[in-house]
Amino acid sequence: MPPLIRNRVLVVEDHDDSRNLLARLLGQHYEVLTAVNVESALAIASESPPTAVVTDIALGAGEDGLALMRELRKRRQIYGVAVSGYPPRNPQQLLDVGLIKWLLKPIKFNDVLEAVAEACAAAEDSDSSGMPPFNDPQPQDPCGK
């Protein structure tokens, strides 16, 4: 039997306990890489491109997950999941940077697993068709409404 190819997920979170917990839980299902800020996330993604990203929005020191996703998508078609203590201000902006879900803290792990699976599937769909799934005239609302 051929070895299973696991999707690689990059978890970007400046809070150590949250990052470590997400990594440990997601690690049961995915290959997980972690970063504490935008700079380290970009370096890790350059060396080991992830299938999907789980990012906090407020990363401290004036950095944010939206800017991270914007920069990652300049490099390749990638999708992510936002984790935040605040609701999104502009849902269309989330779609524009490739965030397919926005999860409000405190998060439920099953919601994270489901959202990461969707992000990985979107990446696979994009890779096979050459077109991002968001070109669908009726994009999914990342806020779940």
Residue pairs with C-beta under 8 A, 6 or more apart in sequence:
6 29
6 30
6 31
7 30
7 31
7 51
7 52
7 120
7 123
8 30
8 31
8 32
8 33
8 48
8 49
8 50
8 51
9 26
9 30
9 31
9 32
9 33
9 50
9 51
9 52
9 53
9 54
9 116
9 120
10 32
10 33
10 34
10 35
10 41
10 44
10 45
10 50
10 52
10 53
10 54
10 55
11 19
11 22
11 23
11 26
11 32
11 33
11 34
11 35
11 53
11 54
11 55
12 19
12 34
12 35
12 36
12 37
12 38
12 41
12 53
12 54
12 55
12 56
12 59
12 65
12 68
13 19
13 22
13 34
13 36
13 54
13 55
13 56
13 59
13 83
14 36
14 37
14 56
14 58
14 59
14 60
15 56
16 36
18 56
19 34
19 36
20 34
22 32
22 54
22 83
22 112
23 32
23 34
25 109
25 112
26 32
26 54
26 112
26 113
26 116
29 113
29 116
30 51
30 116
30 120
33 44
33 48
33 50
35 41
35 43
35 44
36 59
37 59
37 60
37 61
37 63
38 59
38 63
38 64
38 67
38 68
38 71
41 53
41 55
41 68
41 72
42 68
42 71
42 72
44 50
45 53
45 72
45 75
46 75
49 76
49 78
50 78
51 78
51 119
51 120
51 123
51 124
52 78
52 79
52 80
52 81
52 116
52 119
52 120
52 123
53 68
53 69
53 72
53 78
53 79
53 80
53 81
53 119
54 80
54 81
54 83
54 112
54 115
54 116
55 65
55 68
55 69
55 80
55 81
55 82
55 83
56 65
56 82
56 83
56 84
57 64
57 65
57 66
57 82
57 83
57 84
57 86
58 64
58 65
58 84
58 85
58 86
59 65
59 68
65 80
65 82
65 84
65 99
66 82
66 93
66 94
66 97
66 99
69 78
69 80
69 97
69 98
69 99
70 97
72 78
72 80
72 98
73 97
73 98
77 98
77 123
77 126
77 127
77 132
78 98
78 123
79 98
79 99
79 100
79 118
79 119
79 120
79 122
79 123
79 126
80 97
80 98
80 99
80 100
80 119
81 99
81 100
81 101
81 102
81 103
81 112
81 115
81 116
81 119
82 88
82 94
82 99
82 101
82 102
82 103
82 142
83 103
83 105
83 107
83 112
84 102
84 103
84 104
84 105
85 104
85 105
86 104
87 102
87 104
87 143
88 94
88 102
88 142
88 143
91 102
91 141
91 142
91 143
94 100
94 102
94 142
95 134
95 139
95 142
98 132
98 134
99 142
100 115
100 118
100 119
100 122
100 140
100 142
101 115
101 118
101 119
101 142
101 144
102 142
102 143
102 144
103 111
103 112
103 115
122 132
122 133
125 133
126 132
126 133
